[in-house]
Amino acid sequence: MRDELSKPTLALEYTFGRRARGHNTPKDIAHLWELGGGTSLSDLVQIPITPVTISCLSVIFVLDLSKPNALWGTMEKLLQAAQAHLERTSSQVQKSKSGVKHQTPSHSAARVLPKDYPDRELISPFPVPLLIIGSKYDIFQEFDSDKKKVVSKTLRFIAHYYVASLVFTSIKSESLISKTKSFFLHLAFGLERGKTVSSDPLKPLIILAGSDSFGQIGSPPTVDVDITSLHAKNPKDLWKKVYERVFPPESTNEQRELKDPAKDPQYSEPQIDAMRAQKDQELEQYKRNAAKSWKGLELET
């Protein structure tokens, strides 16, 4: 609802969208699965990615532009989790000998690339259509211009490398929300997306899959980084090293602690949490009493 405040996603949430094709015709339905919790619950991608859904599946990654230090790590782990399960599922489909007809991703990026696609031999197309959304642009636009260039160029590289579309957005901008919706409608219902393209790193990026190239993107932005001192195995690794020199990754200690969703602040429920804390205290007291009783029993024997 337009007047409803947005809430953090709880683990994996489902909703759907419908669109009428014409008068007295069945409505098209798009099933939307939203995964929350950052990287801690990435295993849940296996629920919406199945042999039945893979033939008409698209993936959307929402990255928080206001937290550039966590951006690469989040992006890399989620991409790897989704890609690994897509490949396992695709393998299951290939090996399936049941009577049910499953299809491999018919609109997979790897299947629709024309022979003259930019940098065809240097990229690694994601198995299914991919959209990368940079959220909270209203905060990101206040960053130092050099840092904005690093984030923007890096995400352009990643989008082109995986043959993905890229759009920056903010819930505080109706114009950006409208442009983002056009990408959703394109993936969900096959509607034509807007043809606007914006590659200026100091403005909201709007990059359509296939409209960019490594030549246009250029080399990694070397902000106080001696690129010759970096030992990289491939271009993607080089971009990662440059990016993490500018935005050192956050400590993983906090991420390990948040592996348990019950300890994640975005899922807090004051009344339930208070009861949980009370039960935890009672359990600890029980353990201490049990330990004392066991010691007493040992002394008697």
Salt bridges, closest charged atoms under 4 A:
ASP28 OD1 - ARG21 NE 3.23
ASP64 OD2 - LYS136 NZ 3.22
GLU76 OE1 - LYS240 NZ 3.11
ASP119 OD2 - HIS160 NE2 2.67
ASP138 OD2 - LYS172 NZ 3.72
GLU192 OE2 - LYS195 NZ 3.54
ASP212 OD1 - ARG156 NH2 2.63
ASP280 OD1 - ARG276 NE 3.52
GLU282 OE1 - LYS279 NZ 3.65
GLU284 OE2 - LYS287 NZ 3.72
